[in-house]
Amino acid sequence: MIKSYKLRRTLANTAIYILLAILGIIWIFPLIWLVLHSFRIDPNGGIPAAEYNHLFPSLDVLGFDNYVGLFTETKFLRWFGNTFFIAVCCCIISTISVLVVAYAFSRLRFKARKPLINVGMIMGMFPGFMTMIALYLILKMMGLDQTLVGLILCYSAGSGLGYLVMKGFLDTIPHALDEAATIDGANKFQVFYKIILPMAKPMIIYQVLTSFISPWCDFILVNIIMRENVDNYTVAKGLWSWAVDTEYRNDYYRYFLSGSVVVSIPITALFLYMQKYYVSGVTAGGVKG
């Protein structure tokens, strides 16, 4: 019976590992294809998109010309700067908004507290794309359509509604710490700044990462708001235009591939560096709601 049990467990584990290995290969293969073809060059200029149907390019056509041309012959560097500026601004505004709202709902007691929590949870259930047309019309009336400021407002204005995970973490911090600090003469801001913030470091890093990733990867909202203003494109919108517009497809498809690799490097490096804080923030924030 013992041998039979060990055999069944070994076979089950082997089958699981084989399945995970197959899924891993399927998941990573497009990334390998993207990286390899991003180095594919053509001495005669642009390469038609149809020529990328091969699984792997030949070694004799690999080089760094696509990456050099990406920064010298296109608007990619400007788009990259736009994306970085928007992501940093949204990250700062969103993190502060979430912290303030979560602290108010977690540590303060006032009459409208529970109704506001319920309203925030209900509003957070509606997908953001439902309001995109309304957002564009409002920005157009304000003269902020096709601008970076308008895009930052759209990304960060409602960020306070994402307070739930942060509030769950703050609820786990004992209220006795607040009371002890108050007895020692600290006001609400000092309690928040000197006690809550240092203890909430994992959750703050989690919020910073999520707030930075969202505008960095978003395409739908910027596609609606920016429209034909090419100079204010983000990398998502700009790379998409190279891939689908027939005017650019043959000449810029190689830049689309190299640009896709470049834009993934900062966010990947940031996530890998902050991964341990990200995981601890996610698990800690789900302890108590």
NUKE-416926 format. One line per 10 residues: their letters; for each residue x, y, z of C-alpha. Coordinates in nm, 3 decimals. Layout:
BEGIN
A	X Y Z; ...
***
This chain:
BEGIN
MIKSYKLRRT	0.000 0.000 0.000; 0.283 0.241 0.084; 0.466 0.167 -0.239; 0.145 0.209 -0.434; 0.076 0.544 -0.267; 0.431 0.668 -0.337; 0.403 0.554 -0.696; 0.072 0.735 -0.744; 0.210 1.051 -0.587; 0.522 1.036 -0.804
LANTAIYILL	0.318 0.986 -1.121; 0.080 1.268 -1.025; 0.366 1.507 -0.951; 0.538 1.412 -1.275; 0.223 1.478 -1.475; 0.176 1.813 -1.303; 0.537 1.918 -1.370; 0.510 1.816 -1.736; 0.187 2.014 -1.771; 0.342 2.321 -1.603
AILGIIWIFP	0.650 2.293 -1.825; 0.433 2.283 -2.138; 0.230 2.582 -2.019; 0.551 2.767 -1.936; 0.690 2.706 -2.285; 0.363 2.822 -2.442; 0.370 3.137 -2.226; 0.735 3.228 -2.284; 0.756 3.140 -2.656; 0.593 3.467 -2.781
LIWLVLHSFR	0.839 3.663 -2.567; 1.135 3.477 -2.718; 0.996 3.535 -3.067; 0.952 3.905 -2.993; 1.305 3.950 -2.860; 1.471 3.757 -3.144; 1.280 3.932 -3.422; 1.344 4.271 -3.262; 1.710 4.222 -3.363; 1.624 4.128 -3.723
IDPNGGIPAA	1.761 4.383 -3.970; 1.742 4.436 -4.343; 2.018 4.626 -4.523; 1.764 4.755 -4.776; 1.545 4.928 -4.516; 1.205 4.829 -4.386; 1.088 4.470 -4.366; 0.726 4.389 -4.458; 0.528 4.260 -4.163; 0.446 3.943 -4.357
EYNHLFPSLD	0.816 3.846 -4.349; 0.796 3.786 -3.974; 0.597 3.466 -4.017; 0.908 3.256 -3.957; 0.950 3.115 -3.607; 1.311 3.224 -3.568; 1.521 3.461 -3.779; 1.852 3.358 -3.929; 2.162 3.450 -3.733; 2.308 3.639 -4.029
VLGFDNYVGL	2.028 3.900 -4.021; 2.056 3.990 -3.651; 2.190 4.323 -3.533; 2.123 4.636 -3.324; 2.015 4.863 -3.610; 1.649 4.849 -3.507; 1.726 4.972 -3.156; 1.952 5.250 -3.283; 1.689 5.363 -3.533; 1.418 5.340 -3.268
FTETKFLRWF	1.575 5.627 -3.074; 1.716 5.828 -3.366; 1.457 5.800 -3.643; 1.122 5.784 -3.459; 0.924 5.962 -3.188; 0.966 5.669 -2.950; 1.188 5.859 -2.705; 0.926 6.135 -2.675; 0.650 5.879 -2.626; 0.859 5.703 -2.365
GNTFFIAVCC	0.908 6.033 -2.182; 0.533 6.104 -2.197; 0.455 5.762 -2.054; 0.712 5.795 -1.777; 0.589 6.143 -1.681; 0.225 6.030 -1.672; 0.308 5.715 -1.475; 0.513 5.903 -1.213; 0.248 6.173 -1.165; -0.032 5.918 -1.139
CIISTISVLV	0.176 5.707 -0.904; 0.228 5.997 -0.663; -0.130 6.124 -0.676; -0.289 5.779 -0.656; -0.070 5.661 -0.368; -0.141 5.972 -0.161; -0.515 5.953 -0.236; -0.541 5.587 -0.143; -0.341 5.637 0.176; -0.551 5.931 0.291
VAYAFSRLRF	-0.886 5.765 0.214; -0.782 5.432 0.367; -0.653 5.603 0.681; -0.974 5.802 0.722; -1.195 5.493 0.686; -0.973 5.274 0.902; -0.879 5.499 1.195; -1.142 5.773 1.211; -1.503 5.737 1.320; -1.768 5.974 1.179
KARKPLINVG	-2.137 5.946 1.086; -2.096 5.913 0.711; -1.817 5.656 0.735; -2.011 5.336 0.658; -2.230 5.492 0.385; -1.920 5.631 0.212; -1.746 5.293 0.235; -2.047 5.124 0.076; -2.073 5.387 -0.197; -1.702 5.352 -0.272
MIMGMFPGFM	-1.726 4.974 -0.298; -2.029 4.993 -0.527; -1.869 5.253 -0.755; -1.554 5.043 -0.773; -1.753 4.754 -0.921; -1.826 4.944 -1.243; -1.559 4.902 -1.514; -1.372 5.219 -1.602; -1.433 5.197 -1.977; -1.802 5.274 -1.921
TMIALYLILK	-1.715 5.639 -1.854; -1.453 5.692 -2.124; -1.677 5.875 -2.371; -1.808 6.098 -2.093; -1.452 6.166 -1.977; -1.346 6.269 -2.326; -1.642 6.507 -2.364; -1.574 6.663 -2.022; -1.205 6.708 -2.103; -1.296 6.860 -2.439
MMGLDQTLVG	-1.523 7.116 -2.271; -1.240 7.199 -2.029; -0.987 7.230 -2.312; -0.781 6.939 -2.176; -0.849 6.683 -2.447; -0.540 6.541 -2.620; -0.318 6.668 -2.337; -0.100 6.492 -2.082; -0.268 6.679 -1.797; -0.609 6.551 -1.903
LILCYSAGSG	-0.478 6.197 -1.917; -0.324 6.227 -1.570; -0.656 6.354 -1.433; -0.841 6.058 -1.584; -0.600 5.805 -1.437; -0.572 5.953 -1.088; -0.898 6.139 -1.016; -1.085 5.832 -0.896; -0.788 5.647 -0.751; -0.914 5.696 -0.396
LGYLVMKGFL	-1.179 5.432 -0.464; -0.902 5.171 -0.459; -0.867 5.208 -0.083; -1.002 4.865 0.013; -0.677 4.665 0.019; -0.491 4.947 0.195; -0.770 4.979 0.451; -0.754 4.604 0.514; -0.387 4.640 0.603; -0.435 4.948 0.823
DTIPHALDEA	-0.709 4.765 1.013; -0.448 4.514 1.129; -0.239 4.786 1.299; -0.345 4.803 1.667; -0.537 5.114 1.766; -0.344 5.110 2.092; -0.050 5.263 1.904; -0.265 5.559 1.801; -0.392 5.603 2.156; -0.040 5.588 2.303
ATIDGANKFQ	0.084 5.848 2.056; -0.215 6.072 2.127; -0.147 6.053 2.501; 0.210 6.160 2.430; 0.077 6.469 2.253; 0.076 6.364 1.888; -0.200 6.494 1.662; -0.372 6.296 1.383; -0.119 6.396 1.118; 0.176 6.300 1.339
VFYKIILPMA	0.017 5.963 1.412; -0.034 5.910 1.040; 0.314 6.026 0.938; 0.531 5.884 1.218; 0.346 5.562 1.308; 0.112 5.445 1.031; 0.334 5.518 0.728; 0.647 5.335 0.854; 0.440 5.029 0.944; 0.257 5.036 0.612
KPMIIYQVLT	0.573 5.026 0.397; 0.486 4.695 0.219; 0.140 4.822 0.129; 0.275 5.158 0.013; 0.518 4.983 -0.222; 0.234 4.762 -0.346; 0.026 5.072 -0.416; 0.318 5.246 -0.588; 0.371 4.949 -0.819; 0.006 4.911 -0.914
SFISPWCDFI	-0.036 5.286 -0.962; 0.270 5.299 -1.186; 0.186 4.990 -1.393; -0.170 5.094 -1.476; -0.096 5.407 -1.689; 0.223 5.249 -1.821; 0.033 4.960 -1.981; -0.300 5.127 -2.059; -0.407 5.165 -2.420; -0.786 5.210 -2.431
LVNIIMRENV	-0.808 5.542 -2.247; -0.514 5.706 -2.422; -0.647 5.588 -2.757; -0.974 5.774 -2.695; -0.831 6.091 -2.542; -0.520 6.154 -2.753; -0.670 6.068 -3.092; -0.450 6.237 -3.361; -0.210 6.427 -3.133; 0.098 6.217 -3.218
DNYTVAKGLW	0.340 6.418 -3.001; 0.142 6.335 -2.687; 0.109 5.963 -2.753; 0.219 5.715 -2.490; 0.424 5.413 -2.595; 0.116 5.190 -2.600; -0.066 5.415 -2.845; 0.244 5.484 -3.052; 0.349 5.122 -3.090; -0.006 5.027 -3.179
SWAVDTEYRN	-0.009 5.285 -3.460; 0.306 5.131 -3.606; 0.157 4.784 -3.599; -0.184 4.854 -3.757; -0.153 5.162 -3.979; -0.073 5.064 -4.337; 0.126 5.386 -4.379; 0.382 5.273 -4.120; 0.350 4.895 -4.115; 0.630 4.796 -4.353
DYYRYFLSGS	0.881 5.060 -4.241; 0.805 5.066 -3.870; 0.706 4.711 -3.784; 1.068 4.635 -3.691; 1.061 4.937 -3.460; 0.737 4.811 -3.311; 0.913 4.490 -3.206; 1.221 4.661 -3.064; 1.005 4.924 -2.893; 0.797 4.652 -2.729
VVVSIPITAL	1.113 4.505 -2.580; 1.243 4.841 -2.457; 0.916 4.944 -2.293; 0.898 4.619 -2.099; 1.243 4.655 -1.943; 1.176 4.932 -1.683; 0.852 4.787 -1.554; 0.998 4.435 -1.538; 1.307 4.553 -1.351; 1.096 4.756 -1.109
FLYMQKYYVS	0.863 4.464 -1.040; 1.149 4.216 -0.987; 1.325 4.455 -0.750; 1.008 4.522 -0.549; 0.860 4.173 -0.576; 0.908 4.072 -0.214; 0.736 4.390 -0.092; 0.460 4.346 -0.351; 0.380 3.991 -0.235; 0.390 4.084 0.134
GVTAGGVKG	0.165 4.383 0.067; -0.093 4.174 -0.117; -0.105 3.906 0.152; -0.107 4.154 0.439; -0.385 4.363 0.284; -0.616 4.067 0.265; -0.605 3.979 0.634; -0.891 4.201 0.748; -1.149 4.401 0.551
***
